[in-house]
Amino acid sequence: MLGVVSARVELGRSTDDGYPLRVGTREVGAVVVPEGREPDPPVRDRLLPALAALVAVAVDRDELQREALEAETLRRSDAAKTALLRAVSHDLRSPLTAIDAAASGLQSETLRLRDEDRRALLATIRLESARLARLVENLLDLSRLQAGAAQPRPELWPPEELVAQALDELTDADSRVTLALEEGVPPVRVDAAQIERVLVNLIENALKYSPPAAPVRVSVEGGDGEVRVHVIDGGPGIAPADRDVVFEPFHRAASGGARGAGLGLAIARGFAQANGGRVWAEPAERGAHLVVALPAEPGA
């Protein structure tokens, strides 16, 4: 069509070896033909301006789409930051208020505290400090998961030891959690620190949504090449439509009265998947029934 055997269009830059494609004062590219071959002048003079206009429209459309995508990315980033601030603000304010009140009571020169009162205030400070530490750990864990930097370091572990370590980290687990271990459960090859975070977050979530007098049941079983840990609470449960979205960051249950940043279950699923496992919510007549499954190593 240009009177040559072949030609190519180069966008985004000009070249001394071709015919520039200009729209107004803007150069959007060039048509390059083999050396020593030139298009017929009449065809070149009619075709190149039309080709330049078509290319300019395509370039402008691509730039507009890129700008729209960047704007949408910024909007979502701002929305995520707003959601994070709103969600975390309560989790930060509540323990800080309790710590400040307990510390003020201990420091007060007008209050006459008995030894048991001092022990109770100190226990409050330790408990709320642990809550703050877990919140910071959750934020860091979520950041690592979203950045793809949470690479596991797998080692062979008995499941009951992983559960025991998780329970040791929770302050009120001894009095509220009942544990059932199936005999002969095979070990798992996982990153112990990451799976401990999975179990801590699942059990802590169950404790948070259960009434104080309701026990939280934790059971460990093996089968079908997996080791499964069940966490069952006595709270309001999870609606069928929410069984998957509860594992999304910043999602909080609409019922039950408990509040939080909505990070624990998202981190639990992320770390479980990083170790080749999975986490899901089972249907339950009462309360919530969450399960984490990890690949078993029966020959270990």
C-alpha positions, 0 to 999 in steps of 0.5 A: 500500500505504501509502495514497499514490500514491508513497513513497521510502525514504531510508537512513542518515539521518533526515528531518523530512519522513518517517516514521522507520524504527527498530530498537530505539534505532537509526534506519536511515532514513525513509519519505518521502511526498509533501507533504500525503499521509499513509498510513492509520494502521492500515497505517502502524502495521503496515507501518513496523515490519516495513519497518524490520526488513527495512531493518535486516537489509539495512543490517547485512548491508551493514556486515558485508560492508564490514567483511569486505572491509576485513579481507581488504584489511588481511590481503592488505596485511600479507601483501604487506608480509611477502612484500616484507620476506622477499624484499628482506632477502636482496637487501639483506643480501648486497651490504651484507655484501660492501661491508662486507667489502671496505671493512674490507679496505681500511681494515685496517692489518694487511693488506698489499694489493697494488695489484690487491687494492685494485682488486678490493676497490674493484670489489666495492664498485662492483658491490655498490653498483650492485646496491643501487641497482637494487634501490631503483630496482625498489622505486620502479618497482613502487610507481609502477606499482601506484599508476598513476603511471608515465606514459610520455613517449614519444619516437622511438628506434632499438631498438639504442640502447635495447639499448645503453643497457641493456647499458651499465648492466650491469657484466658484460654486455660479456663475457657477452652476445652481440648480434644486430641485424636490419637495417632494424628500424624505430624505436619511440616509447617512454619510453626510461628505462622501456624501458631498465628493461625490458631491464635487468631481462630481461638481468640476470635472464638473467645471474643464472640462467645459469652464468658460462661460458654466454653470454646471447643478445640479438637484435633483429628487426622484423615484423608491426608490432612490434619484438621483443627476445629474451633467451635464457639458459643457465640451468635454464629456466622450467617451462610452468606458470610462464611467466606467474606469473614476471611476478608480484611477489615470484615467484622461480624454484624451480630454479636456486639464484638468489635475489632479490626477484622484482621485475624481471620484474614491473616489466618487464611493467608498463613494457612494457604502459605503453608499449603493448608486451608481455612473455612467456616463449617455450617453449625446449628449454634455458634461458629465452627472454623476449621484449619486443615494442613497437609499431613506427613504420615510417614514421618 
